[in-house]
Amino acid sequence: MTLERAIELRRGKRLVFTNGVFDILHAGHVTYLHRARQLGDLLIVGVNDDASVRRLGKGPNRPIHRLEDRQTVLEALRAVDAAVAFSEDTPIELIRALQPNVHVKGGDYEAERLPETPVVRGYGGEVVILPLLEGRSSTQAIRGLGFE
């Protein structure tokens, strides 16, 4: 989905935003996205484009799935209203454009260390850290298959 369309969807709704690679979707992702969606009326997911995934240093063969496929899979989930690509190393520009009421990250992050936190709090939004489902990780799954 385009940023412009996502902004149209947002009007008058409590917007929850999260972001990530979402390369190999697993139960941890689905649980996390379901919990995030419960915090508002609309969940928009920022998805790292392929070049930004490579810059994140996830591994030499990442992403496994190209951006368009990752967006298609995310948007098929009941909890996700839209998946919007971003090419920067952080979703700050996307957050500035959408101004979500709630920015959600997983329990492997700390709100005070996120570069997005001052931006979100600057316009009155909140940052919520949700617990992760233990033992569920795309990186672990990919390593277990011998791809890295």
KAKA-V23774 format. One record per helix or strand of 2 or more residues. SS is the DSSP state (a for helix, b for strand). FROM is the first residue (numbers start at 0). TO is the last residue. If there is no record, write none. Layout:
ss:SS from:FROM to:TO
ss:SS from:FROM to:TO
//
This chain:
ss:a from:2 to:9
ss:b from:14 to:19
ss:a from:26 to:36
ss:b from:41 to:47
ss:a from:49 to:54
ss:a from:66 to:74
ss:b from:81 to:85
ss:a from:91 to:97
ss:b from:101 to:105
ss:a from:110 to:112
ss:a from:116 to:121
ss:b from:125 to:129
ss:a from:137 to:143
//
